[in-house]
Amino acid sequence: MSATLQKIDGSDEASILQEIQTALRNLRFGSVEITVHNGQIVQIERKEKIRLQGNNNRQA
């Protein structure tokens, strides 16, 4: 897993909201974590889980 250091243009509220929206886009299973330091958003982390459908109808 890798991290990307990214400067959000102007770090204004609209840019931050756009980044959060991008992190949420097409997320089916997982979470978006927003880290705040001194009242400012400093990190947006997206964790995505991929669910694999197993064969539950196996015969013993």
N, C-alpha and C positions, 0 to 999 in steps of 0.2 A: 504494500500500500504506500502511496506517495502523497506528499503535500505540495500544493502549488501556492507560491507567494504571489499575490495578485493585488495590485493597487486599483481600487475602484475610483473611477474618474470623479474627482471632487468630493468623494465620500458623502454626497448629499443623500437625503432620505429616499429620493426616488431611485437612485442607483442601488442603494442597499436593498430596497424592496424588490427591485428587478432581479438582483442576485438571489434573493430568497425564493422568488417565484421560479427562477431557473432551476434551483435545487429541488423544488417540489415537482417540476414538470415530469410527467410520465413515471413518477414513483408509485409503484403498486404496493410493495411491502418494504418497510424500512422506517427511517427517521431522518429528520433534519434537525441538527443541534446548532443553536446560536449561542456563541460565547460573548459575554459582555465584561469589559474591564473599565472601571471608572465611568460608567454610564455610556460607554460607546461600544458598538458592535465591533469586535476584533476578529471574529472567525465564524464562518458558516461551514458546517460539516455535514455531508450527506452520506448516510449509510444505507445501502440497498441490499436487500435479501432476495435471492432468487429461489423460488419455491419449485421443487421438482416433484412432479406427480408420480408417486410410486404405484406399483401394482399391488393393491390391497386384497385382491381376490385370488391369492395363491392357494393351492391345495396342498395339504401336508402329505 
